[in-house]
Amino acid sequence: MTALAIGFMNSSSGLSWLELQGAGMLAGMLGSDWHMQSGSAARLAETATISLRGSLLQLQAVTDRLEALRSAAARRPDFCLRVWSETRQAYLYSPLEAFNWQILPLHPRSSEGGSFRLELNWERENFFYGDELPVPLSNTSGSGLVSGLTLHNHDDSSLGHDSWFEVNLQAIGNLWQLPLRLELTNTTSGEPLADFWLGSMCLPESGSLPNLAFEAESGAGGTVLTDASASSGEYCRYDWSGSEWHSLASWTISALDVTRLQGVNLLPLLRFFSAPTEENFRLRWTVQVDGMPVWIGPASELELGQASLRMEPLSLPWGDLPLDGFAMAHQLVLEVFHLDTGAHRLELDDFLLLPQQTFGAYHTISSLKQNASLIDDQMRSAIWSESGGLELTTHLRVGSGHQLQSGTLQRFYCFQREASGAAPISRTLSVKAWYRPGWRLP
């Protein structure tokens, strides 16, 4: 390596890097010997030895700088090793942990100066990342865009009305799981953005992704009504009486879709055309296979005035199938319970089965106003918001965050909600994304 340094990946200041080898070394530094390790482990323990000779002030400046880096590294997640790769003709970065240093014995410092050797110790991620690159994003409103792609809060047959975006992994040439930096900008006037959910799934081979957005009117059950403010222009009204569990409607998940969903947790997010006018509604999913119920999910409470509902995750297919062939089609049955014996009504617009291969539930603290952006940086292990050039915290993320997967196609799905619990289909976000290419060896 012709250049070797330690510092902070996300810092724009050259002063954040300490050159261990190369033209930018501090006075008194003669060079270093990096004992690079390799193997299949996720993390590697390594050392580097630095040789110094110079005045007392020069040697003290080097040790002071190392101690400052050690102290800062304990507070920041982006401390890393930077190397110049002759193969790739670029700087590459590998995140470091457990960084420490010591003066090797038998090398005392004199009052006038002298020479000694330092040993640096760290644990390194067994991976090197390149400089950040924009991710080309696509849906039916645009293809391969890096300047910002629009997400609507519903997915119907209208061109561009997508609550998802996707990444062509083959075009990127991705072979590894790579951290993403996402920027989501609220482009909706009026009510700010409160809670929202973002999840993805990957297609490992050729084919198409399963359908995960369902209109209420596509199910069996209920009365179909028309309204321009509903997704696809229609919604379903369900009327019933009694205080027992009641089946509202069912939707069939095709054999091909069930097969492709094995191993993917799904988070059901329901949008109601109107908020309920009664309290104490509870809803649950039942999974049926070949006409027989095989799984009954936990009940989720729909609060008075709430026009959307996050239910408990479910998995399809039911059971651990070998999938030497296709799985049998499954039916999802939505059931409701109310304590009172009288007449009841619910009006469902649509629902999304949000995949959780990568996942973030963004819970609001102060909501995201129009033109403000939320940034989720997986490499930095941080989320924050920006408004008018200033940083603030508007949301906390629950979930592991987002990475590019290895495969052919990865699709991200989003569901947005306002503080009132409404999830109008007119809400929009603009999304941008960046990634760092990665390699095991530099």
GUBA-773326 format. One record per residue (C-alpha): residue number from 0; residue in three letters; chain; x, y, z. Coordinates in nm, 4 decimals, decimal comma. Layout:
! GUBA-773326
seq  type  mol  x  y  z
NUM  Ala  A  X  Y  Z
...
END
This chain:
! GUBA-773326
seq  type  mol  x  y  z
0  Met  A  0,0000  0,0000  0,0000
1  Thr  A  0,1450  0,3399  -0,0958
2  Ala  A  -0,0807  0,5251  0,1532
3  Leu  A  -0,2221  0,4188  0,4870
4  Ala  A  -0,4201  0,6294  0,7354
5  Ile  A  -0,6684  0,6122  1,0225
6  Gly  A  -0,9498  0,8607  1,0715
7  Phe  A  -1,3197  0,9245  1,0234
8  Met  A  -1,4935  0,8193  0,7042
9  Asn  A  -1,7654  1,0831  0,7100
10  Ser  A  -1,5418  1,3804  0,7843
11  Ser  A  -1,4710  1,6296  0,5068
12  Ser  A  -1,1621  1,7645  0,6849
13  Gly  A  -0,8210  1,6278  0,5961
14  Leu  A  -0,7179  1,6972  0,9561
15  Ser  A  -0,9367  1,4036  1,0609
16  Trp  A  -0,6846  1,1592  0,9108
17  Leu  A  -0,3541  1,0522  1,0603
18  Glu  A  -0,1241  0,9307  0,7824
19  Leu  A  0,0610  0,6165  0,8882
20  Gln  A  0,2363  0,5738  0,5556
21  Gly  A  0,2734  0,8276  0,2739
22  Ala  A  0,3665  1,1864  0,2026
23  Gly  A  0,1377  1,3364  0,4665
24  Met  A  0,2968  1,1799  0,7762
25  Leu  A  0,3602  1,4017  1,0781
26  Ala  A  0,7152  1,5203  1,1438
27  Gly  A  0,9107  1,2514  1,3273
28  Met  A  0,7213  0,9585  1,1703
29  Leu  A  0,9482  0,7314  0,9618
30  Gly  A  0,6834  0,4873  0,8389
31  Ser  A  0,4671  0,1993  0,9519
32  Asp  A  0,4273  -0,1741  0,9093
33  Trp  A  0,0645  -0,2908  0,8836
34  His  A  0,0206  -0,6561  0,9766
35  Met  A  -0,2841  -0,7185  0,7566
36  Gln  A  -0,4927  -1,0274  0,8314
37  Ser  A  -0,7271  -1,2163  0,5994
38  Gly  A  -0,9763  -1,4987  0,6308
39  Ser  A  -1,3489  -1,5693  0,6433
40  Ala  A  -1,4240  -1,4242  0,9877
41  Ala  A  -1,6514  -1,1199  1,0061
42  Arg  A  -1,3963  -0,9292  1,2142
43  Leu  A  -1,0155  -0,9410  1,2200
44  Ala  A  -0,7675  -0,8408  1,4925
45  Glu  A  -0,4704  -0,6513  1,3487
46  Thr  A  -0,1694  -0,4461  1,4533
47  Ala  A  0,0387  -0,1748  1,2910
48  Thr  A  0,3844  -0,0689  1,4083
49  Ile  A  0,5008  0,2923  1,3660
50  Ser  A  0,8678  0,3953  1,3782
51  Leu  A  0,9487  0,7460  1,5056
52  Arg  A  1,2621  0,9553  1,5415
53  Gly  A  1,2736  1,3264  1,6167
54  Ser  A  1,2578  1,5976  1,8779
55  Leu  A  1,0587  1,5626  2,1968
56  Leu  A  0,7964  1,8022  2,0617
57  Gln  A  0,7612  1,6055  1,7372
58  Leu  A  0,7258  1,2730  1,9171
59  Gln  A  0,4812  1,4212  2,1667
60  Ala  A  0,2688  1,5577  1,8792
61  Val  A  0,2350  1,2060  1,7340
62  Thr  A  0,1319  1,0441  2,0631
63  Asp  A  -0,1078  1,3324  2,1382
64  Arg  A  -0,2712  1,2848  1,7993
65  Leu  A  -0,3120  0,9123  1,8564
66  Glu  A  -0,4674  0,9704  2,1960
67  Ala  A  -0,7106  1,2249  2,0482
68  Leu  A  -0,8129  0,9734  1,7814
69  Arg  A  -0,8573  0,6976  2,0410
70  Ser  A  -1,0823  0,9213  2,2487
71  Ala  A  -1,2900  1,0351  1,9491
72  Ala  A  -1,3197  0,6781  1,8141
73  Ala  A  -1,4951  0,5755  2,1355
74  Arg  A  -1,7753  0,8223  2,0539
75  Arg  A  -1,8067  0,7859  1,6763
76  Pro  A  -1,9031  0,4809  1,4674
77  Asp  A  -1,7220  0,5909  1,1475
78  Phe  A  -1,3623  0,5437  1,2667
79  Cys  A  -1,1821  0,3451  1,0001
80  Leu  A  -0,8629  0,2430  0,8253
81  Arg  A  -0,8032  0,4086  0,4870
82  Val  A  -0,5774  0,2490  0,2267
83  Trp  A  -0,4885  0,3377  -0,1298
84  Ser  A  -0,5683  0,0463  -0,3594
85  Glu  A  -0,3454  0,0167  -0,6620
86  Thr  A  -0,5850  -0,2436  -0,8020
87  Arg  A  -0,8877  -0,0128  -0,7888
88  Gln  A  -0,7022  0,3190  -0,8090
89  Ala  A  -0,9078  0,4579  -0,5216
90  Tyr  A  -0,9116  0,5027  -0,1454
91  Leu  A  -1,0843  0,2181  0,0389
92  Tyr  A  -1,2142  0,2226  0,3963
93  Ser  A  -1,2546  -0,0505  0,6592
94  Pro  A  -1,4411  0,0289  0,9871
95  Leu  A  -1,2382  -0,0153  1,3070
96  Glu  A  -1,3327  -0,1000  1,6647
97  Ala  A  -1,1444  -0,1534  1,9920
98  Phe  A  -0,8678  0,0855  1,8868
99  Asn  A  -0,5728  0,1303  2,1219
100  Trp  A  -0,2010  0,2069  2,1119
101  Gln  A  0,1123  0,1672  2,3217
102  Ile  A  0,4850  0,2453  2,3181
103  Leu  A  0,6829  -0,0726  2,2692
104  Pro  A  0,9253  -0,1551  2,5535
105  Leu  A  1,2990  -0,0829  2,5407
106  His  A  1,2422  0,2430  2,3512
107  Pro  A  1,2514  0,5196  2,6162
108  Arg  A  1,2145  0,8823  2,5168
109  Ser  A  1,4970  1,1204  2,6140
110  Ser  A  1,4578  1,4816  2,7188
111  Glu  A  1,6175  1,5981  2,3956
112  Gly  A  1,4394  1,3565  2,1675
113  Gly  A  1,5162  1,0121  2,0355
114  Ser  A  1,3455  0,7222  1,8632
115  Phe  A  1,0962  0,4555  1,9579
116  Arg  A  0,8217  0,2388  1,8078
117  Leu  A  0,4488  0,2456  1,8646
118  Glu  A  0,2109  -0,0467  1,8311
119  Leu  A  -0,1490  0,0204  1,7223
120  Asn  A  -0,4141  -0,2433  1,7884
121  Trp  A  -0,7646  -0,2662  1,6457
122  Glu  A  -1,0427  -0,4947  1,5338
123  Arg  A  -1,1379  -0,4412  1,1721
124  Glu  A  -1,4474  -0,5328  0,9740
125  Asn  A  -1,3374  -0,7902  0,7174
126  Phe  A  -1,4464  -0,5621  0,4371
127  Phe  A  -1,3334  -0,2543  0,2449
128  Tyr  A  -1,5703  0,0134  0,1146
129  Gly  A  -1,5185  0,2601  -0,1672
130  Asp  A  -1,6384  0,6188  -0,1954
131  Glu  A  -2,0128  0,6812  -0,1819
132  Leu  A  -2,2089  0,6526  -0,5083
133  Pro  A  -2,5726  0,7382  -0,5901
134  Val  A  -2,8151  0,4476  -0,6305
135  Pro  A  -3,0301  0,4582  -0,9485
136  Leu  A  -3,3933  0,4152  -0,8358
137  Ser  A  -3,6953  0,3109  -1,0400
138  Asn  A  -4,0719  0,2737  -1,0277
139  Thr  A  -4,3455  0,3478  -1,2808
140  Ser  A  -4,2823  0,7234  -1,2490
141  Gly  A  -3,9197  0,6991  -1,3647
142  Ser  A  -3,6302  0,4635  -1,4297
143  Gly  A  -3,2715  0,4790  -1,3079
144  Leu  A  -3,3129  0,8183  -1,1357
145  Val  A  -3,0585  0,9585  -0,8897
146  Ser  A  -3,2085  1,3084  -0,8573
147  Gly  A  -3,5108  1,1984  -0,6518
148  Leu  A  -3,7980  0,9569  -0,7115
149  Thr  A  -4,1585  1,0207  -0,6028
150  Leu  A  -4,3361  0,7773  -0,3700
151  His  A  -4,7125  0,7982  -0,3325
152  Asn  A  -4,8920  0,6637  -0,0280
153  His  A  -5,0740  0,3982  -0,2280
154  Asp  A  -5,0152  0,1586  -0,5147
155  Asp  A  -5,2850  0,1211  -0,7767
156  Ser  A  -5,3045  0,0817  -1,1544
157  Ser  A  -5,2454  0,4520  -1,2273
158  Leu  A  -4,9033  0,5197  -1,3804
159  Gly  A  -4,6644  0,6596  -1,1195
160  His  A  -4,8958  0,5867  -0,8266
161  Asp  A  -4,6410  0,3701  -0,6479
162  Ser  A  -4,5644  0,3334  -0,2783
163  Trp  A  -4,2423  0,1510  -0,3721
164  Phe  A  -3,9095  0,1942  -0,5456
165  Glu  A  -3,6646  -0,0671  -0,6643
166  Val  A  -3,2949  -0,1157  -0,7364
167  Asn  A  -3,1522  -0,3180  -1,0235
168  Leu  A  -2,8832  -0,5070  -0,8321
169  Gln  A  -2,7375  -0,6621  -1,1469
170  Ala  A  -2,6702  -0,3175  -1,2939
171  Ile  A  -2,4796  -0,2269  -0,9786
172  Gly  A  -2,2956  -0,5582  -0,9863
173  Asn  A  -2,3595  -0,6179  -0,6185
174  Leu  A  -2,2244  -0,9392  -0,4647
175  Trp  A  -2,2357  -0,8366  -0,0981
176  Gln  A  -2,4727  -0,6811  0,1541
177  Leu  A  -2,3882  -0,3094  0,1407
178  Pro  A  -2,5112  -0,0327  0,3772
179  Leu  A  -2,7382  0,2362  0,2341
180  Arg  A  -2,7802  0,6056  0,3055
181  Leu  A  -3,1410  0,7087  0,2382
182  Glu  A  -3,2829  1,0603  0,2150
183  Leu  A  -3,6627  1,0891  0,2355
184  Thr  A  -3,8098  1,4357  0,1783
185  Asn  A  -4,1682  1,5199  0,2715
186  Thr  A  -4,3206  1,6770  -0,0412
187  Thr  A  -4,6752  1,7023  0,1004
188  Ser  A  -4,8234  2,0342  0,2122
189  Gly  A  -5,0558  2,0594  0,5094
190  Glu  A  -5,0237  1,7893  0,7744
191  Pro  A  -4,6604  1,6881  0,8423
192  Leu  A  -4,5411  1,3291  0,8214
193  Ala  A  -4,5709  1,1361  1,1470
194  Asp  A  -4,4983  0,7601  1,1692
195  Phe  A  -4,3910  0,5788  0,8569
196  Trp  A  -4,2562  0,2347  0,7677
197  Leu  A  -4,0014  0,1300  0,5073
198  Gly  A  -3,9205  -0,2317  0,4288
199  Ser  A  -3,7716  -0,4271  0,1417
200  Met  A  -3,7341  -0,7704  -0,0082
201  Cys  A  -3,4951  -0,9064  -0,2687
202  Leu  A  -3,5508  -1,1261  -0,5696
203  Pro  A  -3,2479  -1,3572  -0,5630
204  Glu  A  -3,2954  -1,4925  -0,9155
205  Ser  A  -3,4897  -1,4137  -1,2323
206  Gly  A  -3,8642  -1,3607  -1,2301
207  Ser  A  -4,0935  -1,1054  -1,0711
208  Leu  A  -4,1584  -0,9949  -0,7150
209  Pro  A  -4,4828  -1,1023  -0,5434
210  Asn  A  -4,7804  -0,8704  -0,5146
211  Leu  A  -4,7873  -0,7141  -0,1684
212  Ala  A  -5,0426  -0,4317  -0,2152
213  Phe  A  -5,4087  -0,5374  -0,1989
214  Glu  A  -5,7223  -0,3347  -0,2695
215  Ala  A  -6,0147  -0,4038  -0,0382
216  Glu  A  -6,2408  -0,4509  -0,3407
217  Ser  A  -6,0196  -0,7315  -0,4749
218  Gly  A  -6,1125  -0,9515  -0,1797
219  Ala  A  -6,4175  -1,1728  -0,1366
220  Gly  A  -6,6611  -0,9959  0,0953
221  Gly  A  -6,8072  -0,6539  0,1641
222  Thr  A  -6,9875  -0,3980  -0,0482
223  Val  A  -6,7793  -0,2141  -0,3092
224  Leu  A  -6,8271  0,1649  -0,3198
225  Thr  A  -6,6665  0,4273  -0,5430
226  Asp  A  -6,4870  0,7443  -0,4374
227  Ala  A  -6,2089  0,9378  -0,6076
228  Ser  A  -6,0219  0,9770  -0,2772
229  Ala  A  -5,9854  0,5994  -0,2397
230  Ser  A  -5,6978  0,3957  -0,3773
231  Ser  A  -5,7953  0,2783  -0,7269
232  Gly  A  -6,1175  0,4813  -0,6827
233  Glu  A  -6,2986  0,2141  -0,4778
234  Tyr  A  -6,3248  0,0842  -0,1211
235  Cys  A  -6,5269  -0,1774  0,0692
236  Arg  A  -6,7884  -0,1343  0,3394
237  Tyr  A  -6,8464  -0,4161  0,5875
238  Asp  A  -7,1646  -0,4319  0,7968
239  Trp  A  -7,2356  -0,6994  1,0596
240  Ser  A  -7,3926  -0,7529  1,4014
241  Gly  A  -7,2890  -0,9404  1,7122
242  Ser  A  -7,0078  -0,9671  1,9658
243  Glu  A  -6,8218  -1,2690  1,8234
244  Trp  A  -6,5316  -1,2861  1,5808
245  His  A  -6,6610  -1,2090  1,2319
246  Ser  A  -6,4915  -1,2643  0,8934
247  Leu  A  -6,4894  -0,9424  0,6897
248  Ala  A  -6,3211  -1,0593  0,3667
249  Ser  A  -6,0522  -1,2889  0,2250
250  Trp  A  -5,7750  -1,2479  -0,0344
251  Thr  A  -5,5935  -1,5239  -0,2203
252  Ile  A  -5,2121  -1,5257  -0,2337
253  Ser  A  -5,1137  -1,7180  -0,5475
254  Ala  A  -4,8972  -2,0305  -0,5396
255  Leu  A  -4,6115  -1,8432  -0,7111
256  Asp  A  -4,6281  -1,5506  -0,4675
257  Val  A  -4,6458  -1,7769  -0,1610
258  Thr  A  -4,3421  -1,9670  -0,2869
259  Arg  A  -4,1380  -1,6486  -0,3322
260  Leu  A  -4,2374  -1,5188  0,0106
261  Gln  A  -4,0824  -1,8030  0,2102
262  Gly  A  -3,8492  -1,6629  0,4752
263  Val  A  -3,9850  -1,3062  0,4494
264  Asn  A  -4,1640  -1,1534  0,7480
265  Leu  A  -4,4569  -0,9341  0,6408
266  Leu  A  -4,5952  -0,6383  0,8349
267  Pro  A  -4,9653  -0,5735  0,7545
268  Leu  A  -5,0501  -0,2019  0,7307
269  Leu  A  -5,4194  -0,1271  0,6782
270  Arg  A  -5,5750  0,1953  0,5461
271  Phe  A  -5,9419  0,2582  0,6221
272  Phe  A  -6,1470  0,4818  0,3974
273  Ser  A  -6,2987  0,6432  0,7073
274  Ala  A  -6,2080  0,6286  1,0740
275  Pro  A  -6,4326  0,4064  1,2885
276  Thr  A  -6,7062  0,5794  1,4853
277  Glu  A  -6,6998  0,3140  1,7607
278  Glu  A  -6,4407  0,2089  2,0143
279  Asn  A  -6,3139  -0,1429  2,0946
280  Phe  A  -6,2653  -0,2884  1,7467
281  Arg  A  -6,0084  -0,5685  1,7340
282  Leu  A  -5,8816  -0,7200  1,4110
283  Arg  A  -5,6726  -1,0266  1,3303
284  Trp  A  -5,5575  -1,2302  1,0326
285  Thr  A  -5,6330  -1,5958  0,9767
286  Val  A  -5,4330  -1,7975  0,7235
287  Gln  A  -5,6119  -2,0766  0,5385
288  Val  A  -5,4580  -2,3429  0,3146
289  Asp  A  -5,6753  -2,5697  0,1001
290  Gly  A  -5,9818  -2,4258  0,2735
291  Met  A  -5,8607  -2,5101  0,6254
292  Pro  A  -5,7431  -2,2561  0,8871
293  Val  A  -5,3793  -2,3197  0,9818
294  Trp  A  -5,2843  -2,0019  1,1709
295  Ile  A  -5,4702  -1,7381  1,3735
296  Gly  A  -5,2821  -1,4175  1,4392
297  Pro  A  -5,2883  -1,1980  1,7505
298  Ala  A  -5,5552  -0,9292  1,7818
299  Ser  A  -5,4712  -0,5645  1,7079
300  Glu  A  -5,6857  -0,2834  1,8499
301  Leu  A  -5,8234  -0,0191  1,6155
302  Glu  A  -5,8620  0,2960  1,8231
303  Leu  A  -6,1483  0,5409  1,7867
304  Gly  A  -6,0697  0,7986  1,5162
305  Gln  A  -5,7710  0,6062  1,3735
306  Ala  A  -5,7934  0,5527  0,9965
307  Ser  A  -5,4910  0,3199  0,9712
308  Leu  A  -5,3664  0,0188  1,1618
309  Arg  A  -5,0334  -0,1571  1,1992
310  Met  A  -5,0963  -0,5231  1,2756
311  Glu  A  -4,8593  -0,7931  1,3999
312  Pro  A  -4,6197  -0,9508  1,1445
313  Leu  A  -4,7045  -1,2728  0,9674
314  Ser  A  -4,5148  -1,5179  0,7479
315  Leu  A  -4,6113  -1,7068  0,4319
316  Pro  A  -4,6130  -1,9917  0,3485
317  Trp  A  -4,7309  -2,1455  0,6715
318  Gly  A  -4,4841  -2,4068  0,7906
319  Asp  A  -4,1335  -2,4947  0,6733
320  Leu  A  -4,1817  -2,6290  0,3213
321  Pro  A  -3,8926  -2,7784  0,1165
322  Leu  A  -4,0277  -2,6005  -0,1950
323  Asp  A  -3,8992  -2,8577  -0,4400
324  Gly  A  -4,2044  -2,7387  -0,6324
325  Phe  A  -4,4555  -2,4585  -0,5741
326  Ala  A  -4,6348  -2,4024  -0,2454
327  Met  A  -5,0128  -2,4246  -0,2436
328  Ala  A  -5,1990  -2,0924  -0,2639
329  His  A  -5,2933  -1,9360  0,0724
330  Gln  A  -5,5950  -1,7326  0,1754
331  Leu  A  -5,5689  -1,4340  0,4079
332  Val  A  -5,8904  -1,3791  0,6042
333  Leu  A  -5,9436  -1,0518  0,7915
334  Glu  A  -6,1539  -1,1004  1,1054
335  Val  A  -6,3013  -0,8439  1,3447
336  Phe  A  -6,4380  -0,8511  1,6992
337  His  A  -6,6473  -0,5997  1,8929
338  Leu  A  -6,7741  -0,6240  2,2499
339  Asp  A  -7,1216  -0,4888  2,1722
340  Thr  A  -7,3923  -0,7073  2,0213
341  Gly  A  -7,5419  -0,4356  1,7985
342  Ala  A  -7,4731  -0,3372  1,4376
343  His  A  -7,1166  -0,2422  1,3374
344  Arg  A  -6,9468  -0,0954  1,0322
345  Leu  A  -6,5913  -0,0662  0,8962
346  Glu  A  -6,4744  0,0767  0,5636
347  Leu  A  -6,1443  -0,0596  0,4319
348  Asp  A  -5,9588  0,1014  0,1408
349  Asp  A  -5,6496  -0,1195  0,0971
350  Phe  A  -5,3605  -0,2819  0,2822
351  Leu  A  -4,9900  -0,3416  0,2328
352  Leu  A  -4,7913  -0,6467  0,3426
353  Leu  A  -4,4646  -0,4632  0,4003
354  Pro  A  -4,1636  -0,7001  0,3729
355  Gln  A  -3,8994  -0,6960  0,6457
356  Gln  A  -3,5826  -0,8369  0,4890
357  Thr  A  -3,4514  -0,4879  0,5581
358  Phe  A  -3,6747  -0,2763  0,7800
359  Gly  A  -3,7201  0,0523  0,9600
360  Ala  A  -4,0224  0,1715  1,1593
361  Tyr  A  -3,9797  0,5485  1,1974
362  His  A  -4,1676  0,6691  1,5036
363  Thr  A  -4,2370  1,0391  1,5219
364  Ile  A  -4,1074  1,2743  1,7892
365  Ser  A  -4,1944  1,6075  1,6277
366  Ser  A  -4,3099  1,5121  1,2727
367  Leu  A  -4,1448  1,5985  0,9400
368  Lys  A  -4,2705  1,9199  0,7801
369  Gln  A  -4,2970  1,9904  0,4073
370  Asn  A  -3,9553  2,0087  0,2334
371  Ala  A  -3,7774  1,8691  0,5396
372  Ser  A  -3,5766  1,5492  0,4925
373  Leu  A  -3,5029  1,2453  0,7052
374  Ile  A  -3,1633  1,0807  0,6527
375  Asp  A  -3,0986  0,7194  0,7535
376  Asp  A  -2,7267  0,6402  0,7238
377  Gln  A  -2,6565  0,2739  0,7902
378  Met  A  -2,2785  0,3150  0,7671
379  Arg  A  -2,2902  0,5840  1,0346
380  Ser  A  -2,5548  0,3939  1,2371
381  Ala  A  -2,7547  0,7150  1,2712
382  Ile  A  -3,0749  0,8851  1,1584
383  Trp  A  -3,1478  1,2568  1,1704
384  Ser  A  -3,3517  1,5190  0,9872
385  Glu  A  -3,2622  1,8388  0,8045
386  Ser  A  -3,4801  2,1454  0,7540
387  Gly  A  -3,3645  2,4731  0,6045
388  Gly  A  -3,0014  2,3607  0,6226
389  Leu  A  -3,0244  2,2822  0,9964
390  Glu  A  -3,0205  1,9427  1,1665
391  Leu  A  -3,2812  1,8145  1,4116
392  Thr  A  -3,4344  1,4912  1,5385
393  Thr  A  -3,7897  1,4186  1,4236
394  His  A  -3,8043  1,0370  1,4314
395  Leu  A  -3,6566  0,7352  1,6035
396  Arg  A  -3,6021  0,4169  1,4039
397  Val  A  -3,6988  0,0726  1,5266
398  Gly  A  -3,5466  -0,2030  1,3144
399  Ser  A  -3,2090  -0,2963  1,1726
400  Gly  A  -3,2094  -0,0421  0,8890
401  His  A  -3,1393  -0,0880  0,5195
402  Gln  A  -2,8746  -0,2456  0,3020
403  Leu  A  -2,8483  -0,3450  -0,0596
404  Gln  A  -2,8849  -0,7215  -0,0815
405  Ser  A  -2,7168  -0,9599  -0,3249
406  Gly  A  -2,9493  -1,0749  -0,6025
407  Thr  A  -3,1178  -0,9383  -0,9131
408  Leu  A  -3,3808  -0,6907  -0,7878
409  Gln  A  -3,4610  -0,5283  -0,4541
410  Arg  A  -3,7857  -0,3430  -0,3921
411  Phe  A  -3,8574  -0,1038  -0,1031
412  Tyr  A  -4,2141  -0,0372  0,0151
413  Cys  A  -4,3310  0,2618  0,2196
414  Phe  A  -4,6451  0,3426  0,4202
415  Gln  A  -4,7013  0,6953  0,5564
416  Arg  A  -4,9252  0,8182  0,8362
417  Glu  A  -5,0200  1,1533  0,9855
418  Ala  A  -5,0437  1,2353  1,3563
419  Ser  A  -5,4225  1,1907  1,3494
420  Gly  A  -5,3794  0,8326  1,2340
421  Ala  A  -5,4993  0,9136  0,8823
422  Ala  A  -5,2977  0,7761  0,5901
423  Pro  A  -5,4312  0,9701  0,2877
424  Ile  A  -5,3369  0,8359  -0,0535
425  Ser  A  -5,2389  1,1887  -0,1612
426  Arg  A  -4,9285  1,1933  0,0616
427  Thr  A  -4,5955  1,1886  -0,1263
428  Leu  A  -4,2271  1,1535  -0,0437
429  Ser  A  -3,9183  1,2042  -0,2584
430  Val  A  -3,6446  0,9461  -0,2064
431  Lys  A  -3,2728  0,9411  -0,2885
432  Ala  A  -3,0179  0,6738  -0,1964
433  Trp  A  -2,6414  0,6217  -0,1882
434  Tyr  A  -2,4192  0,3201  -0,1297
435  Arg  A  -2,0512  0,2319  -0,1056
436  Pro  A  -1,9190  -0,0514  -0,3240
437  Gly  A  -1,7399  -0,3156  -0,1212
438  Trp  A  -1,4734  -0,5860  -0,1436
439  Arg  A  -1,3167  -0,8398  0,0912
440  Leu  A  -0,9627  -0,7491  -0,0177
441  Pro  A  -0,8331  -0,4090  -0,1288
END
